[in-house]
Amino acid sequence: MPLCRVRHNGKKVNGRKRHIAVDTNGLLLTVVVTIAAIQDRDAGLRLLGALRARFSTISLVWADAGYAGRLVTWAGTVLHLVVEIVKRCDDLTGFHVLPRRWVVERTFAWISKRRRCVRDYETLPEHHEAMVHIAMIMTMSRRLARTT
């Protein structure tokens, strides 16, 4: 049963949000770029729809608290995906690593190493999605070349 992790990154890019789905190793499965005015739950509909279309064997998705609400019930009834929300505990103060959240944060760090993904150079969201894919291709090809 493959697993994936969903999270957005609204703070790094002005006017855009990147919603990504990654596997448990942090490898990119699906990306959706939206304008910043769209709620995470609404963009999550597109993201999970694209994820289900490409990867039919995925059955469990861990998601950020921004995706809670009607997205969880919609994914269960329409897409037959179990969406678990990873919530932080309000009792703790300071920085604490949340389970499985660091995986997608690390992927965002890999993507942000590329100059074209740090600034908003592209005019269309589809172009920015392509740049995110290229950034992950470059990251993984360097990793493969290093191990052989």
Secondary structure, DSSP 8 states (H G I E B T S, - for coil): --EEEEEEE-SSSTTEEEEEEEETT--EEEEEEEETTS-HHHHHHHHHHHHHHH-TT--EEEE-GGG-SHHHHHIIIII--EEEE----TT--S----TTHHHHHHHHHHHHTSHHHHS---SSHHHHHHHHHHHHHHHHHHHHHHH-
